[in-house]
Amino acid sequence: MTNLFTYLLFFGLLSFLVAFLLFQYVFSIYEIDYVISKQTKNNLVEYSITAVPLNSFGKKAPFRQVSVAFSFQNDDNVRIVSNVNSSISFNISTEKEIVVYARSSYSQNPSILRIE
């Protein structure tokens, strides 16, 4: 009877430790990376910015999404095509530098993205 209790206690503690470490290092968000892509459609340049939550290993955190609010410094040249929780697509009318501020709940200050 004591051997069974010892085994159950050992495997219970081991499973708790594995679940704790998985949550802390694999599923927790440590950083947000912004991926900027550029496409040309019908002589218009369309930019897309996507926020990717990263875990402690620098990989995409599984089963996690991040909500990001995007704002533009000089938005008179910008036409937003779509704005979803973690990504935004927009067109620009002139070829000058666009400054995008991205703020999420995981950051204290907004990230500054410069698109030339």
C-alpha positions in Angstrom: 0.0 0.0 0.0 2.8 2.4 0.8 4.5 1.6 -2.5 1.4 2.5 -4.4 1.1 5.8 -2.6 4.8 6.6 -3.2 4.4 5.9 -7.0 1.2 8.0 -7.2 2.9 10.8 -5.3 6.0 10.6 -7.5 4.1 10.6 -10.8 1.7 13.3 -9.6 4.6 15.6 -8.7 6.4 14.8 -11.9 3.3 15.5 -14.0 2.8 18.8 -12.2 6.4 19.8 -12.8 6.1 18.9 -16.5 2.9 20.9 -16.9 4.4 23.9 -15.0 7.5 23.9 -17.2 5.5 23.5 -20.4 3.3 26.4 -19.4 6.2 28.7 -18.4 8.5 28.0 -21.4 6.3 26.8 -24.3 2.9 28.4 -23.9 3.8 31.8 -22.3 4.4 34.8 -24.5 7.8 36.4 -23.9 8.0 38.7 -27.0 6.0 39.8 -30.0 7.6 39.8 -33.4 6.1 41.9 -36.3 6.3 40.5 -39.8 6.0 43.0 -42.6 5.2 41.9 -46.1 4.8 43.9 -49.3 2.6 43.0 -52.2 1.8 44.7 -55.5 -1.8 44.4 -56.6 -3.2 46.4 -59.6 -0.4 48.9 -59.5 -1.1 49.5 -55.8 1.4 48.7 -53.1 -0.2 46.8 -50.2 1.6 46.3 -46.9 0.6 43.7 -44.4 1.8 43.6 -40.8 1.2 40.5 -38.6 2.0 40.2 -34.9 3.5 36.8 -34.0 3.7 35.9 -30.2 7.0 34.2 -29.3 7.7 31.9 -26.5 11.0 31.5 -24.5 12.6 29.4 -27.3 11.9 32.1 -29.9 9.2 30.0 -31.7 5.6 30.9 -32.2 3.7 30.2 -29.0 1.2 27.4 -29.7 -2.5 28.1 -29.2 -1.9 31.7 -28.3 -3.0 34.9 -30.1 -2.3 38.5 -29.3 -4.5 41.5 -29.8 -2.6 44.5 -31.3 -3.9 48.1 -31.8 -2.2 49.7 -34.8 -2.0 53.5 -35.4 -0.1 55.6 -37.9 1.9 58.8 -37.4 0.9 60.4 -40.7 -2.3 58.6 -41.7 -3.3 61.0 -44.5 -1.5 58.8 -47.0 -2.7 55.5 -45.6 -5.9 53.6 -46.6 -6.6 50.6 -44.4 -7.9 47.5 -46.2 -8.4 45.2 -43.3 -7.7 45.3 -39.6 -8.0 42.1 -37.6 -6.9 41.4 -34.0 -3.2 40.6 -34.8 -2.8 41.9 -38.4 -3.4 44.9 -40.6 -3.3 45.4 -44.3 -3.1 48.9 -45.8 -2.3 50.8 -49.0 -0.2 54.0 -49.3 -0.7 56.7 -51.8 2.8 58.3 -51.8 6.2 56.7 -51.5 7.4 58.3 -48.3 8.2 56.8 -44.9 5.3 55.5 -42.9 5.6 55.1 -39.1 3.3 52.5 -37.5 2.8 52.2 -33.8 1.8 48.8 -32.6 0.5 48.4 -29.0 -0.4 45.2 -27.4 -1.4 44.1 -23.9 2.0 42.4 -23.5 4.0 45.6 -24.0 4.4 48.7 -21.9 5.4 51.0 -24.8 4.2 50.8 -28.4 6.6 49.2 -30.9 7.6 51.6 -33.6 7.7 50.1 -37.1 9.1 52.2 -40.0 8.1 51.3 -43.5 10.0 53.0 -46.4 
